[in-house]
Amino acid sequence: MHNFQNLKIWQKAMDVAEETYLISSEFPKEEKYGLTSQIRRSAVSIPSNIAEGAGRNTDGEFCNF
C-alpha cells in the first residue's frame, strides 16, 4: 500500500481541484447543476483515482490508476 498523501502528483491534483471549485463558483447560477457540477466532479476524480490506486496491493495495479 502506498501513502498517496506524500505523492507530489496527488498534492498537485488537490490544488487543481481546489482551484476548480474557486473558479467555478463564479459561473452563472443557471449552470450550477450542469457545467459547474460536471467540471467539479471531473476535477475531484483525479486525486480520487490516485488515492484509490494507492490502496491496491501491487505496483502494477497502482500504476493503472
C-alpha positions as CSV (number, residue, x, y, z in Angstrom):
1,M,0.0,0.0,0.0
2,H,1.3,3.4,-0.9
3,N,0.9,6.6,1.1
4,F,-0.8,8.7,-1.6
5,Q,-0.7,11.9,0.5
6,N,3.0,12.1,0.1
7,L,2.9,11.9,-3.7
8,K,3.5,15.2,-5.4
9,I,1.1,14.4,-8.1
10,W,-1.7,13.8,-5.6
11,Q,-0.9,17.1,-3.9
12,K,-1.0,18.9,-7.3
13,A,-4.2,17.2,-8.2
14,M,-5.7,18.5,-4.9
15,D,-4.5,22.0,-5.8
16,V,-6.3,21.7,-9.2
17,A,-9.5,20.6,-7.5
18,E,-9.4,23.4,-5.1
19,E,-8.7,26.0,-7.8
20,T,-11.5,24.5,-9.9
21,Y,-14.0,25.0,-7.1
22,L,-13.0,28.6,-6.7
23,I,-13.2,29.4,-10.4
24,S,-16.5,27.5,-10.9
25,S,-18.1,29.3,-8.0
26,E,-18.1,32.4,-10.2
27,F,-20.0,30.7,-13.0
28,P,-23.6,31.8,-13.7
29,K,-26.2,30.3,-11.3
30,E,-28.1,28.6,-14.2
31,E,-25.0,26.4,-14.7
32,K,-25.0,25.2,-11.2
33,Y,-26.4,21.7,-12.0
34,G,-24.9,21.5,-15.5
35,L,-21.5,22.6,-16.4
36,T,-20.4,23.6,-12.9
37,S,-21.2,20.2,-11.5
38,Q,-19.5,18.3,-14.3
39,I,-16.3,20.3,-14.1
40,R,-16.2,19.9,-10.3
41,R,-16.7,16.1,-10.5
42,S,-14.0,15.7,-13.1
43,A,-11.5,17.7,-11.0
44,V,-12.2,15.7,-7.9
45,S,-11.9,12.4,-9.8
46,I,-8.2,13.0,-10.4
47,P,-7.0,12.8,-6.8
48,S,-9.7,10.2,-6.0
49,N,-8.3,7.8,-8.6
50,I,-4.8,8.3,-7.3
51,A,-5.9,7.6,-3.8
52,E,-7.9,4.5,-4.9
53,G,-4.8,3.2,-6.8
54,A,-2.7,3.7,-3.7
55,G,-4.9,1.3,-1.8
56,R,-4.2,-1.5,-4.3
57,N,-1.9,-4.4,-3.4
58,T,0.6,-4.3,-6.2
59,D,2.6,-1.6,-8.0
60,G,1.1,-2.7,-11.3
61,E,-2.4,-2.1,-10.1
62,F,-1.3,1.2,-8.6
63,C,0.1,2.3,-12.0
64,N,-3.2,1.5,-13.7
65,F,-4.8,4.2,-11.6
